[in-house]
Amino acid sequence: MRILGIDPGLRTTGFGVLDAEGPQLRYVASGVIETASAALGDLPARLKLIFDGVREVSRRYQPDVAVVEIVFVNVNPQATLLLGQARGACLTALVSSELAVAEYTALQMKQAVAGHGKAAKAQVQAMVQRLLSLPAAPRPDAADALGLAITHAHAGRAVALLQAAGAGRTTASMYRRR
């Protein structure tokens, strides 16, 4: 199964692609989609860059499923609203690419990758590097995206089984293709 992880951000959106065969994970690609070419106040242009970038990554790597980080409200409500719009552009790009989309929180990803939910960015980067046998640590946004893909590779099957068994809402959610 090829998994595309997306860490949404209005300035920098991270992506990571890996192949999972049972417990074996193989790194395919990672990087970032940056919106610096659009004016800082031009939100529609930034959202279009994110949408187009996610669509291009999806087209290029042909994933079977995508994973996006769930965003929580932070101290600044305006920043949360802007991040939510970036996340919406990512979700729309993935769904329009006919992909099923799973979601996990940053806490769930950090627990799965680093062993505890309060892991620092550097810890996530180091663990992603180690788990995927990379020669260097990926950029923070790309590391988070790869961490989401790793989380889904290990937890996604269990979540799907629980939902199929009628266990109600689980801690992760999944948008299904129609």
DRENDO-1510 file (C-alpha; in Angstrom, 1 decimal, always signed):
<recs>
REC; n; res; u; v; w
REC; 1; MET; +0.0; +0.0; +0.0 .
REC; 2; ARG; +1.4; +3.4; -0.9 .
REC; 3; ILE; +0.6; +6.1; +1.7 .
REC; 4; LEU; +0.7; +9.9; +1.2 .
REC; 5; GLY; +1.0; +11.9; +4.4 .
REC; 6; ILE; +0.2; +15.6; +4.4 .
REC; 7; ASP; +1.1; +18.1; +7.2 .
REC; 8; PRO; -1.0; +21.2; +6.2 .
REC; 9; GLY; +0.4; +24.7; +6.6 .
REC; 10; LEU; -0.5; +28.0; +5.0 .
REC; 11; ARG; +3.2; +28.9; +4.3 .
REC; 12; THR; +4.7; +25.4; +4.1 .
REC; 13; THR; +2.7; +22.1; +3.6 .
REC; 14; GLY; +4.8; +19.0; +4.1 .
REC; 15; PHE; +4.3; +15.7; +2.2 .
REC; 16; GLY; +5.7; +12.3; +2.6 .
REC; 17; VAL; +5.2; +9.1; +0.6 .
REC; 18; LEU; +6.0; +5.6; +1.7 .
REC; 19; ASP; +5.2; +2.0; +0.7 .
REC; 20; ALA; +4.0; -0.3; +3.4 .
REC; 21; GLU; +4.0; -4.1; +3.0 .
REC; 22; GLY; +3.0; -5.6; +6.4 .
REC; 23; PRO; +5.4; -4.2; +9.0 .
REC; 24; GLN; +8.0; -3.2; +6.3 .
REC; 25; LEU; +8.1; +0.5; +5.4 .
REC; 26; ARG; +10.0; +1.8; +2.4 .
REC; 27; TYR; +10.6; +5.5; +1.9 .
REC; 28; VAL; +9.5; +6.8; -1.6 .
REC; 29; ALA; +9.6; +10.6; -1.4 .
REC; 30; SER; +9.1; +13.7; +0.8 .
REC; 31; GLY; +9.2; +17.5; +0.5 .
REC; 32; VAL; +7.3; +20.6; +1.0 .
REC; 33; ILE; +4.9; +22.8; -0.9 .
REC; 34; GLU; +5.7; +26.4; -0.2 .
REC; 35; THR; +3.5; +29.4; -0.9 .
REC; 36; ALA; +6.1; +32.2; -0.6 .
REC; 37; SER; +5.6; +33.1; -4.2 .
REC; 38; ALA; +2.1; +34.5; -3.4 .
REC; 39; ALA; +1.8; +37.8; -1.5 .
REC; 40; LEU; +1.5; +37.3; +2.2 .
REC; 41; GLY; -2.1; +38.7; +2.3 .
REC; 42; ASP; -3.3; +36.9; -0.8 .
REC; 43; LEU; -5.0; +33.9; +0.8 .
REC; 44; PRO; -6.8; +32.7; -2.3 .
REC; 45; ALA; -3.5; +32.5; -4.2 .
REC; 46; ARG; -1.8; +30.6; -1.3 .
REC; 47; LEU; -4.7; +28.1; -1.1 .
REC; 48; LYS; -4.5; +27.6; -4.9 .
REC; 49; LEU; -0.8; +26.8; -4.6 .
REC; 50; ILE; -1.5; +24.3; -1.8 .
REC; 51; PHE; -4.3; +22.7; -3.8 .
REC; 52; ASP; -2.3; +22.5; -7.0 .
REC; 53; GLY; +0.8; +21.2; -5.2 .
REC; 54; VAL; -1.1; +18.4; -3.4 .
REC; 55; ARG; -2.8; +17.4; -6.6 .
REC; 56; GLU; +0.6; +17.2; -8.4 .
REC; 57; VAL; +2.2; +15.1; -5.6 .
REC; 58; SER; -0.9; +12.8; -5.7 .
REC; 59; ARG; -0.6; +12.5; -9.5 .
REC; 60; ARG; +3.2; +11.9; -9.5 .
REC; 61; TYR; +3.3; +9.3; -6.7 .
REC; 62; GLN; -0.1; +7.6; -7.2 .
REC; 63; PRO; -0.9; +6.8; -3.5 .
REC; 64; ASP; -3.6; +4.3; -2.5 .
REC; 65; VAL; -4.6; +6.3; +0.5 .
REC; 66; ALA; -3.8; +9.8; +2.0 .
REC; 67; VAL; -3.4; +10.9; +5.6 .
REC; 68; VAL; -3.9; +14.4; +6.9 .
REC; 69; GLU; -3.1; +15.9; +10.3 .
REC; 70; ILE; -6.2; +17.0; +12.3 .
REC; 71; VAL; -5.8; +20.6; +13.4 .
REC; 72; PHE; -6.8; +21.8; +16.8 .
REC; 73; VAL; -7.6; +25.3; +18.1 .
REC; 74; ASN; -4.5; +27.0; +19.4 .
REC; 75; VAL; -4.0; +30.3; +21.3 .
REC; 76; ASN; -4.6; +32.5; +18.2 .
REC; 77; PRO; -8.1; +31.9; +16.7 .
REC; 78; GLN; -7.2; +33.7; +13.5 .
REC; 79; ALA; -4.2; +31.5; +12.9 .
REC; 80; THR; -6.4; +28.4; +13.5 .
REC; 81; LEU; -8.9; +29.6; +11.0 .
REC; 82; LEU; -6.2; +30.2; +8.4 .
REC; 83; LEU; -4.6; +26.8; +9.0 .
REC; 84; GLY; -8.1; +25.2; +8.7 .
REC; 85; GLN; -8.4; +26.8; +5.3 .
REC; 86; ALA; -5.0; +25.3; +4.2 .
REC; 87; ARG; -6.1; +22.0; +5.6 .
REC; 88; GLY; -9.4; +22.3; +3.6 .
REC; 89; ALA; -7.4; +22.9; +0.4 .
REC; 90; CYS; -5.4; +19.7; +1.1 .
REC; 91; LEU; -8.5; +17.6; +1.8 .
REC; 92; THR; -10.2; +18.9; -1.3 .
REC; 93; ALA; -7.2; +18.2; -3.5 .
REC; 94; LEU; -6.9; +14.7; -2.1 .
REC; 95; VAL; -10.6; +13.9; -2.4 .
REC; 96; SER; -10.8; +15.3; -6.0 .
REC; 97; SER; -7.9; +12.9; -6.8 .
REC; 98; GLU; -10.2; +10.1; -5.8 .
REC; 99; LEU; -8.3; +9.2; -2.7 .
REC; 100; ALA; -9.6; +7.9; +0.6 .
REC; 101; VAL; -8.3; +10.2; +3.4 .
REC; 102; ALA; -7.6; +9.2; +7.0 .
REC; 103; GLU; -6.9; +11.7; +9.8 .
REC; 104; TYR; -4.8; +11.6; +12.9 .
REC; 105; THR; -3.9; +14.2; +15.5 .
REC; 106; ALA; -0.3; +15.4; +16.0 .
REC; 107; LEU; -0.5; +13.7; +19.5 .
REC; 108; GLN; -1.4; +10.4; +17.9 .
REC; 109; MET; +1.4; +10.7; +15.3 .
REC; 110; LYS; +4.0; +11.6; +17.9 .
REC; 111; GLN; +2.9; +8.7; +20.1 .
REC; 112; ALA; +3.2; +6.3; +17.2 .
REC; 113; VAL; +6.5; +7.6; +15.9 .
REC; 114; ALA; +8.4; +8.9; +19.0 .
REC; 115; GLY; +6.7; +7.0; +21.8 .
REC; 116; HIS; +5.1; +10.0; +23.5 .
REC; 117; GLY; +2.7; +12.7; +22.5 .
REC; 118; LYS; +4.8; +15.7; +23.6 .
REC; 119; ALA; +7.8; +14.8; +21.4 .
REC; 120; ALA; +9.6; +17.8; +20.0 .
REC; 121; LYS; +10.0; +18.4; +16.2 .
REC; 122; ALA; +13.6; +17.3; +16.4 .
REC; 123; GLN; +12.6; +14.0; +18.1 .
REC; 124; VAL; +10.1; +13.3; +15.4 .
REC; 125; GLN; +12.6; +14.1; +12.7 .
REC; 126; ALA; +15.2; +11.7; +14.2 .
REC; 127; MET; +12.7; +8.9; +14.7 .
REC; 128; VAL; +11.4; +9.2; +11.1 .
REC; 129; GLN; +15.0; +9.1; +9.9 .
REC; 130; ARG; +15.7; +6.0; +11.9 .
REC; 131; LEU; +12.4; +4.2; +11.1 .
REC; 132; LEU; +12.8; +4.8; +7.4 .
REC; 133; SER; +16.7; +4.3; +7.3 .
REC; 134; LEU; +17.2; +7.8; +5.8 .
REC; 135; PRO; +20.7; +9.2; +5.4 .
REC; 136; ALA; +19.6; +12.5; +7.0 .
REC; 137; ALA; +16.7; +13.8; +8.9 .
REC; 138; PRO; +13.9; +15.3; +6.7 .
REC; 139; ARG; +12.7; +18.9; +7.1 .
REC; 140; PRO; +10.3; +19.3; +10.0 .
REC; 141; ASP; +7.1; +19.6; +7.9 .
REC; 142; ALA; +8.2; +16.6; +5.7 .
REC; 143; ALA; +9.1; +14.6; +8.8 .
REC; 144; ASP; +5.6; +15.2; +10.2 .
REC; 145; ALA; +4.0; +14.1; +7.0 .
REC; 146; LEU; +6.1; +11.0; +6.9 .
REC; 147; GLY; +5.2; +10.4; +10.6 .
REC; 148; LEU; +1.5; +10.6; +9.6 .
REC; 149; ALA; +2.1; +8.0; +6.9 .
REC; 150; ILE; +4.0; +5.7; +9.4 .
REC; 151; THR; +1.1; +6.1; +11.9 .
REC; 152; HIS; -1.4; +5.1; +9.3 .
REC; 153; ALA; +0.7; +2.2; +8.1 .
REC; 154; HIS; +0.7; +0.8; +11.7 .
REC; 155; ALA; -2.7; +1.9; +13.0 .
REC; 156; GLY; -4.9; +2.3; +9.9 .
REC; 157; ARG; -5.8; -1.4; +9.5 .
REC; 158; ALA; -6.9; -1.6; +13.2 .
REC; 159; VAL; -9.0; +1.6; +12.9 .
REC; 160; ALA; -10.7; +0.3; +9.7 .
REC; 161; LEU; -11.5; -3.0; +11.4 .
REC; 162; LEU; -13.0; -1.3; +14.5 .
REC; 163; GLN; -15.1; +1.0; +12.3 .
REC; 164; ALA; -16.3; -2.0; +10.2 .
REC; 165; ALA; -17.2; -3.9; +13.4 .
REC; 166; GLY; -19.5; -1.0; +14.4 .
REC; 167; ALA; -17.3; +0.3; +17.3 .
REC; 168; GLY; -18.5; +3.8; +16.6 .
REC; 169; ARG; -16.2; +6.7; +16.3 .
REC; 170; THR; -12.6; +5.9; +16.9 .
REC; 171; THR; -9.7; +8.4; +17.6 .
REC; 172; ALA; -8.9; +8.6; +13.9 .
REC; 173; SER; -11.3; +9.2; +11.1 .
REC; 174; MET; -11.5; +8.2; +7.5 .
REC; 175; TYR; -13.2; +9.8; +4.5 .
REC; 176; ARG; -14.2; +7.1; +2.1 .
REC; 177; ARG; -14.4; +7.3; -1.7 .
REC; 178; ARG; -17.9; +6.9; -3.1 .
</recs>
